[in-house]
């Protein structure tokens, strides 16, 4: 459960004019290297982004499952401790 209490601060990403210019230059470079149209390249980027998002959702689900499992373990231990205290009388 490494993400609990140790989660780094999230950074926002602002896209600058220079970032946009680099992106457009990269598209032109890919177009020259492959012969694919800019529209085809952009569509392939969209597909790649959908795949990346899906991977992030799966990873997030795995982290959530781990955290819930850890919480379940803590609740079981607490329940057992309360039960043991009641039966020690």
N, CA, C and O atoms as CSV, one atom per row, in Angstrom:
chain,resi,resn,atom,element,x,y,z
A,1,UNK,N,N,0.826,-1.188,0.000
A,1,UNK,CA,C,0.000,0.000,0.000
A,1,UNK,C,C,0.874,1.257,0.000
A,1,UNK,O,O,0.661,2.146,0.824
A,2,UNK,N,N,1.826,1.345,-0.882
A,2,UNK,CA,C,2.760,2.451,-0.895
A,2,UNK,C,C,2.182,3.800,-1.245
A,2,UNK,O,O,2.823,4.820,-0.992
A,3,UNK,N,N,0.990,3.845,-1.817
A,3,UNK,CA,C,0.446,5.147,-2.196
A,3,UNK,C,C,-0.217,5.867,-1.037
A,3,UNK,O,O,-0.406,7.082,-1.102
A,4,UNK,N,N,-0.575,5.154,0.025
A,4,UNK,CA,C,-1.209,5.814,1.155
A,4,UNK,C,C,-0.193,6.632,1.928
A,4,UNK,O,O,0.882,6.140,2.269
A,5,UNK,N,N,-0.531,7.860,2.198
A,5,UNK,CA,C,0.270,8.794,2.987
A,5,UNK,C,C,1.612,9.134,2.355
A,5,UNK,O,O,2.338,9.968,2.897
A,6,UNK,N,N,1.963,8.534,1.252
A,6,UNK,CA,C,3.235,8.809,0.604
A,6,UNK,C,C,3.038,9.265,-0.828
A,6,UNK,O,O,3.979,9.258,-1.622
A,7,UNK,N,N,1.825,9.661,-1.160
A,7,UNK,CA,C,1.524,10.024,-2.537
A,7,UNK,C,C,2.160,11.373,-2.870
A,7,UNK,O,O,1.975,12.342,-2.134
A,8,UNK,N,N,2.905,11.444,-3.967
A,8,UNK,CA,C,3.527,12.718,-4.326
A,8,UNK,C,C,2.467,13.729,-4.777
A,8,UNK,O,O,1.377,13.364,-5.217
A,9,UNK,N,N,2.819,14.989,-4.653
A,9,UNK,CA,C,1.929,16.053,-5.099
A,9,UNK,C,C,1.807,15.973,-6.622
A,9,UNK,O,O,2.802,15.805,-7.328
A,10,UNK,N,N,0.593,16.094,-7.108
A,10,UNK,CA,C,0.386,16.038,-8.563
A,10,UNK,C,C,0.715,17.383,-9.189
A,10,UNK,O,O,0.377,18.447,-8.670
A,11,UNK,N,N,1.374,17.289,-10.301
A,11,UNK,CA,C,1.739,18.503,-11.029
A,11,UNK,C,C,0.734,18.740,-12.152
A,11,UNK,O,O,0.352,17.807,-12.858
A,12,UNK,N,N,0.314,19.980,-12.311
A,12,UNK,CA,C,-0.531,20.304,-13.453
A,12,UNK,C,C,0.377,20.544,-14.643
A,12,UNK,O,O,1.509,21.003,-14.493
A,13,UNK,N,N,-0.118,20.236,-15.803
A,13,UNK,CA,C,0.686,20.401,-17.012
A,13,UNK,C,C,0.066,21.494,-17.863
A,13,UNK,O,O,-1.032,21.345,-18.399
A,14,UNK,N,N,0.779,22.571,-17.970
A,14,UNK,CA,C,0.351,23.661,-18.843
A,14,UNK,C,C,1.082,23.520,-20.164
A,14,UNK,O,O,2.292,23.294,-20.189
A,15,UNK,N,N,0.362,23.650,-21.243
A,15,UNK,CA,C,0.964,23.530,-22.567
A,15,UNK,C,C,1.303,24.930,-23.059
A,15,UNK,O,O,0.433,25.786,-23.223
A,16,UNK,N,N,2.583,25.133,-23.287
A,16,UNK,CA,C,3.052,26.448,-23.736
A,16,UNK,C,C,3.006,26.534,-25.256
A,16,UNK,O,O,2.802,25.535,-25.946
A,17,UNK,N,N,3.196,27.726,-25.753
A,17,UNK,CA,C,3.266,27.936,-27.203
A,17,UNK,C,C,4.423,27.112,-27.772
A,17,UNK,O,O,4.308,26.520,-28.845
A,18,UNK,N,N,5.532,27.084,-27.042
A,18,UNK,CA,C,6.699,26.317,-27.508
A,18,UNK,C,C,6.388,24.825,-27.575
A,18,UNK,O,O,6.825,24.139,-28.499
A,19,UNK,N,N,5.624,24.315,-26.586
A,19,UNK,CA,C,5.221,22.905,-26.613
A,19,UNK,C,C,4.393,22.616,-27.863
A,19,UNK,O,O,4.578,21.593,-28.522
A,20,UNK,N,N,3.487,23.522,-28.173
A,20,UNK,CA,C,2.624,23.338,-29.337
A,20,UNK,C,C,3.437,23.383,-30.630
A,20,UNK,O,O,3.197,22.596,-31.545
A,21,UNK,N,N,4.387,24.294,-30.702
A,21,UNK,CA,C,5.244,24.386,-31.890
A,21,UNK,C,C,6.049,23.101,-32.056
A,21,UNK,O,O,6.159,22.574,-33.163
A,22,UNK,N,N,6.616,22.593,-30.950
A,22,UNK,CA,C,7.372,21.327,-31.023
A,22,UNK,C,C,6.474,20.179,-31.486
A,22,UNK,O,O,6.896,19.332,-32.274
A,23,UNK,N,N,5.243,20.158,-30.995
A,23,UNK,CA,C,4.303,19.112,-31.381
A,23,UNK,C,C,4.014,19.179,-32.888
A,23,UNK,O,O,4.023,18.154,-33.569
A,24,UNK,N,N,3.762,20.370,-33.395
A,24,UNK,CA,C,3.482,20.520,-34.822
A,24,UNK,C,C,4.693,20.145,-35.675
A,24,UNK,O,O,4.548,19.536,-36.734
A,25,UNK,N,N,5.883,20.511,-35.209
A,25,UNK,CA,C,7.105,20.131,-35.923
A,25,UNK,C,C,7.283,18.613,-35.925
A,25,UNK,O,O,7.722,18.026,-36.915
A,26,UNK,N,N,6.936,17.994,-34.806
A,26,UNK,CA,C,7.023,16.534,-34.713
A,26,UNK,C,C,6.052,15.878,-35.696
A,26,UNK,O,O,6.392,14.889,-36.346
A,27,UNK,N,N,4.858,16.425,-35.799
A,27,UNK,CA,C,3.889,15.889,-36.767
A,27,UNK,C,C,4.424,15.984,-38.187
A,27,UNK,O,O,4.301,15.037,-38.964
A,28,UNK,N,N,5.017,17.122,-38.529
A,28,UNK,CA,C,5.589,17.295,-39.870
A,28,UNK,C,C,6.718,16.294,-40.117
A,28,UNK,O,O,6.854,15.748,-41.212
A,29,UNK,N,N,7.525,16.065,-39.076
A,29,UNK,CA,C,8.634,15.110,-39.168
A,29,UNK,C,C,8.108,13.694,-39.435
A,29,UNK,O,O,8.631,12.979,-40.290
A,30,UNK,N,N,7.072,13.303,-38.696
A,30,UNK,CA,C,6.478,11.973,-38.882
A,30,UNK,C,C,5.871,11.859,-40.270
A,30,UNK,O,O,5.996,10.826,-40.927
A,31,UNK,N,N,5.214,12.923,-40.712
A,31,UNK,CA,C,4.617,12.925,-42.053
A,31,UNK,C,C,5.697,12.726,-43.114
A,31,UNK,O,O,5.512,11.951,-44.052
A,32,UNK,N,N,6.816,13.419,-42.969
A,32,UNK,CA,C,7.915,13.290,-43.938
A,32,UNK,C,C,8.527,11.896,-43.908
A,32,UNK,O,O,8.852,11.330,-44.951
A,33,UNK,N,N,8.683,11.343,-42.699
A,33,UNK,CA,C,9.337,10.041,-42.557
A,33,UNK,C,C,8.457,8.892,-43.022
A,33,UNK,O,O,8.963,7.893,-43.533
A,34,UNK,N,N,7.140,9.021,-42.851
A,34,UNK,CA,C,6.256,7.889,-43.137
A,34,UNK,C,C,5.394,8.059,-44.382
A,34,UNK,O,O,4.963,7.077,-44.988
A,35,UNK,N,N,5.150,9.290,-44.752
A,35,UNK,CA,C,4.250,9.540,-45.876
A,35,UNK,C,C,2.786,9.560,-45.471
A,35,UNK,O,O,1.912,9.787,-46.307
A,36,UNK,N,N,2.512,9.324,-44.189
A,36,UNK,CA,C,1.126,9.384,-43.710
A,36,UNK,C,C,0.687,10.839,-43.588
A,36,UNK,O,O,1.497,11.729,-43.328
A,37,UNK,N,N,-0.601,11.061,-43.780
A,37,UNK,CA,C,-1.130,12.414,-43.646
A,37,UNK,C,C,-1.165,12.825,-42.173
A,37,UNK,O,O,-1.150,11.986,-41.272
A,38,UNK,N,N,-1.211,14.130,-41.961
A,38,UNK,CA,C,-1.304,14.659,-40.599
A,38,UNK,C,C,-2.548,14.102,-39.910
A,38,UNK,O,O,-2.502,13.760,-38.728
A,39,UNK,N,N,-3.667,14.010,-40.647
A,39,UNK,CA,C,-4.898,13.481,-40.055
A,39,UNK,C,C,-4.727,12.033,-39.602
A,39,UNK,O,O,-5.200,11.660,-38.529
A,40,UNK,N,N,-4.061,11.224,-40.405
A,40,UNK,CA,C,-3.821,9.826,-40.031
A,40,UNK,C,C,-2.934,9.745,-38.795
A,40,UNK,O,O,-3.170,8.934,-37.900
A,41,UNK,N,N,-1.911,10.594,-38.756
A,41,UNK,CA,C,-1.009,10.614,-37.606
A,41,UNK,C,C,-1.764,11.029,-36.356
A,41,UNK,O,O,-1.581,10.427,-35.298
A,42,UNK,N,N,-2.613,12.049,-36.459
A,42,UNK,CA,C,-3.406,12.497,-35.312
A,42,UNK,C,C,-4.376,11.415,-34.849
A,42,UNK,O,O,-4.560,11.228,-33.646
A,43,UNK,N,N,-4.992,10.711,-35.775
A,43,UNK,CA,C,-5.905,9.624,-35.405
A,43,UNK,C,C,-5.149,8.502,-34.686
A,43,UNK,O,O,-5.654,7.924,-33.723
A,44,UNK,N,N,-3.942,8.200,-35.160
A,44,UNK,CA,C,-3.161,7.159,-34.484
A,44,UNK,C,C,-2.772,7.620,-33.081
A,44,UNK,O,O,-2.721,6.809,-32.157
A,45,UNK,N,N,-2.499,8.905,-32.914
A,45,UNK,CA,C,-2.199,9.439,-31.582
A,45,UNK,C,C,-3.406,9.307,-30.661
A,45,UNK,O,O,-3.261,8.982,-29.482
A,46,UNK,N,N,-4.591,9.559,-31.196
A,46,UNK,CA,C,-5.806,9.406,-30.397
A,46,UNK,C,C,-5.955,7.969,-29.915
A,46,UNK,O,O,-6.272,7.725,-28.751
A,47,UNK,N,N,-5.724,7.026,-30.816
A,47,UNK,CA,C,-5.825,5.609,-30.450
A,47,UNK,C,C,-4.794,5.272,-29.373
A,47,UNK,O,O,-5.101,4.562,-28.415
A,48,UNK,N,N,-3.581,5.777,-29.529
A,48,UNK,CA,C,-2.533,5.540,-28.535
A,48,UNK,C,C,-2.935,6.137,-27.182
A,48,UNK,O,O,-2.673,5.542,-26.136
A,49,UNK,N,N,-3.570,7.310,-27.207
A,49,UNK,CA,C,-4.005,7.952,-25.959
A,49,UNK,C,C,-5.099,7.132,-25.293
A,49,UNK,O,O,-5.102,6.998,-24.069
A,50,UNK,N,N,-6.030,6.578,-26.066
A,50,UNK,CA,C,-7.068,5.713,-25.487
A,50,UNK,C,C,-6.433,4.498,-24.816
A,50,UNK,O,O,-6.851,4.091,-23.732
A,51,UNK,N,N,-5.439,3.932,-25.452
A,51,UNK,CA,C,-4.745,2.782,-24.883
A,51,UNK,C,C,-4.038,3.165,-23.582
A,51,UNK,O,O,-4.083,2.421,-22.602
A,52,UNK,N,N,-3.388,4.324,-23.578
A,52,UNK,CA,C,-2.693,4.811,-22.381
A,52,UNK,C,C,-3.686,5.037,-21.250
A,52,UNK,O,O,-3.427,4.655,-20.109
A,53,UNK,N,N,-4.827,5.658,-21.562
A,53,UNK,CA,C,-5.845,5.897,-20.534
A,53,UNK,C,C,-6.359,4.583,-19.960
A,53,UNK,O,O,-6.550,4.462,-18.749
A,54,UNK,N,N,-6.582,3.610,-20.821
A,54,UNK,CA,C,-7.046,2.314,-20.344
A,54,UNK,C,C,-6.028,1.695,-19.396
A,54,UNK,O,O,-6.396,1.158,-18.351
A,55,UNK,N,N,-4.759,1.768,-19.752
A,55,UNK,CA,C,-3.707,1.236,-18.885
A,55,UNK,C,C,-3.703,1.946,-17.530
A,55,UNK,O,O,-3.512,1.308,-16.495
A,56,UNK,N,N,-3.913,3.268,-17.534
A,56,UNK,CA,C,-3.951,4.017,-16.281
A,56,UNK,C,C,-5.143,3.608,-15.423
A,56,UNK,O,O,-5.024,3.497,-14.203
A,57,UNK,N,N,-6.298,3.381,-16.063
A,57,UNK,CA,C,-7.478,2.945,-15.306
A,57,UNK,C,C,-7.241,1.567,-14.679
A,57,UNK,O,O,-7.638,1.323,-13.540
A,58,UNK,N,N,-6.597,0.679,-15.420
A,58,UNK,CA,C,-6.302,-0.654,-14.884
A,58,UNK,C,C,-5.341,-0.531,-13.700
A,58,UNK,O,O,-5.552,-1.152,-12.658
A,59,UNK,N,N,-4.286,0.270,-13.862
A,59,UNK,CA,C,-3.317,0.451,-12.772
A,59,UNK,C,C,-3.996,1.057,-11.551
A,59,UNK,O,O,-3.733,0.644,-10.422
A,60,UNK,N,N,-4.871,2.037,-11.775
A,60,UNK,CA,C,-5.582,2.664,-10.662
A,60,UNK,C,C,-6.484,1.647,-9.967
A,60,UNK,O,O,-6.590,1.645,-8.740
A,61,UNK,N,N,-7.130,0.790,-10.743
A,61,UNK,CA,C,-7.974,-0.246,-10.153
A,61,UNK,C,C,-7.174,-1.212,-9.306
A,61,UNK,O,O,-7.623,-1.635,-8.240
A,62,UNK,N,N,-5.977,-1.565,-9.784
A,62,UNK,CA,C,-5.113,-2.462,-9.020
A,62,UNK,C,C,-4.701,-1.824,-7.690
A,62,UNK,O,O,-4.691,-2.484,-6.651
A,63,UNK,N,N,-4.363,-0.542,-7.738
A,63,UNK,CA,C,-3.974,0.169,-6.519
A,63,UNK,C,C,-5.145,0.223,-5.549
A,63,UNK,O,O,-4.977,0.010,-4.348
A,64,UNK,N,N,-6.330,0.508,-6.074
A,64,UNK,CA,C,-7.533,0.570,-5.232
A,64,UNK,C,C,-7.782,-0.784,-4.576
A,64,UNK,O,O,-8.079,-0.856,-3.384
A,65,UNK,N,N,-7.660,-1.854,-5.357
A,65,UNK,CA,C,-7.869,-3.199,-4.805
A,65,UNK,C,C,-6.885,-3.491,-3.675
A,65,UNK,O,O,-7.267,-4.044,-2.644
A,66,UNK,N,N,-5.618,-3.118,-3.870
A,66,UNK,CA,C,-4.607,-3.331,-2.827
A,66,UNK,C,C,-4.952,-2.554,-1.561
A,66,UNK,O,O,-4.837,-3.069,-0.449
A,67,UNK,N,N,-5.375,-1.315,-1.746
A,67,UNK,CA,C,-5.704,-0.484,-0.593
A,67,UNK,C,C,-6.922,-1.042,0.144
A,67,UNK,O,O,-6.942,-1.064,1.374
A,68,UNK,N,N,-7.925,-1.488,-0.589
A,68,UNK,CA,C,-9.115,-2.040,0.053
A,68,UNK,C,C,-8.777,-3.348,0.774
A,68,UNK,O,O,-9.315,-3.634,1.843
A,69,UNK,N,N,-7.889,-4.128,0.183
A,69,UNK,CA,C,-7.459,-5.356,0.831
A,69,UNK,C,C,-6.743,-5.044,2.148
A,69,UNK,O,O,-6.982,-5.700,3.162
A,70,UNK,N,N,-5.874,-4.050,2.125
A,70,UNK,CA,C,-5.167,-3.640,3.343
A,70,UNK,C,C,-6.130,-3.128,4.401
A,70,UNK,O,O,-5.976,-3.424,5.586
A,71,UNK,N,N,-7.117,-2.367,3.976
A,71,UNK,CA,C,-8.125,-1.880,4.917
A,71,UNK,C,C,-8.923,-3.046,5.494
A,71,UNK,O,O,-9.226,-3.065,6.687
A,72,UNK,N,N,-9.261,-4.015,4.649
A,72,UNK,CA,C,-9.969,-5.205,5.131
A,72,UNK,C,C,-9.155,-5.956,6.163
A,72,UNK,O,O,-9.699,-6.420,7.165
A,73,UNK,N,N,-7.838,-6.084,5.927
A,73,UNK,CA,C,-6.960,-6.749,6.901
A,73,UNK,C,C,-6.960,-6.007,8.240
A,73,UNK,O,O,-7.027,-6.625,9.302
A,74,UNK,N,N,-6.884,-4.679,8.175
A,74,UNK,CA,C,-6.905,-3.883,9.408
A,74,UNK,C,C,-8.220,-4.071,10.165
A,74,UNK,O,O,-8.220,-4.204,11.389
A,75,UNK,N,N,-9.328,-4.083,9.444
A,75,UNK,CA,C,-10.628,-4.273,10.098
A,75,UNK,C,C,-10.751,-5.663,10.717
A,75,UNK,O,O,-11.317,-5.816,11.799
A,76,UNK,N,N,-10.223,-6.671,10.031
A,76,UNK,CA,C,-10.230,-8.025,10.597
A,76,UNK,C,C,-9.409,-8.075,11.884
A,76,UNK,O,O,-9.830,-8.675,12.872
A,77,UNK,N,N,-8.235,-7.441,11.868
A,77,UNK,CA,C,-7.379,-7.414,13.066
A,77,UNK,C,C,-8.071,-6.681,14.209
A,77,UNK,O,O,-8.014,-7.124,15.356
A,78,UNK,N,N,-8.717,-5.574,13.907
A,78,UNK,CA,C,-9.428,-4.812,14.924
A,78,UNK,C,C,-10.589,-5.628,15.497
A,78,UNK,O,O,-10.803,-5.658,16.709
A,79,UNK,N,N,-11.328,-6.284,14.613
A,79,UNK,CA,C,-12.441,-7.120,15.058
A,79,UNK,C,C,-11.942,-8.239,15.967
A,79,UNK,O,O,-12.547,-8.531,16.999
A,80,UNK,N,N,-10.836,-8.859,15.572
A,80,UNK,CA,C,-10.272,-9.940,16.387
A,80,UNK,C,C,-9.792,-9.417,17.738
A,80,UNK,O,O,-9.980,-10.081,18.757
A,81,UNK,N,N,-9.176,-8.235,17.759
A,81,UNK,CA,C,-8.706,-7.658,19.016
A,81,UNK,C,C,-9.864,-7.351,19.951
A,81,UNK,O,O,-9.770,-7.590,21.155
A,82,UNK,N,N,-10.955,-6.823,19.409
A,82,UNK,CA,C,-12.143,-6.545,20.229
A,82,UNK,C,C,-12.727,-7.849,20.741
A,82,UNK,O,O,-13.113,-7.936,21.907
A,83,UNK,N,N,-12.798,-8.854,19.898
A,83,UNK,CA,C,-13.313,-10.169,20.305
A,83,UNK,C,C,-12.453,-10.757,21.414
A,83,UNK,O,O,-12.978,-11.272,22.401
A,84,UNK,N,N,-11.134,-10.684,21.258
A,84,UNK,CA,C,-10.217,-11.202,22.276
A,84,UNK,C,C,-10.385,-10.460,23.606
A,84,UNK,O,O,-10.332,-11.079,24.669
A,85,UNK,N,N,-10.582,-9.168,23.558
A,85,UNK,CA,C,-10.791,-8.393,24.795
A,85,UNK,C,C,-12.079,-8.800,25.480
A,85,UNK,O,O,-12.132,-8.902,26.706
A,86,UNK,N,N,-13.103,-9.030,24.705
A,86,UNK,CA,C,-14.383,-9.447,25.289
A,86,UNK,C,C,-14.303,-10.811,25.934
A,86,UNK,O,O,-14.959,-11.051,26.948
A,87,UNK,N,N,-13.519,-11.710,25.374
A,87,UNK,CA,C,-13.442,-13.065,25.872
A,87,UNK,C,C,-12.384,-13.262,26.953
A,87,UNK,O,O,-12.273,-14.356,27.507
A,88,UNK,N,N,-11.611,-12.234,27.263
A,88,UNK,CA,C,-10.605,-12.329,28.324
A,88,UNK,C,C,-11.192,-12.019,29.693
A,88,UNK,O,O,-10.495,-12.148,30.700
A,89,UNK,N,N,-12.424,-11.626,29.755
A,89,UNK,CA,C,-13.047,-11.279,31.042
A,89,UNK,C,C,-13.347,-12.479,31.876
A,89,UNK,O,O,-13.870,-12.348,32.982
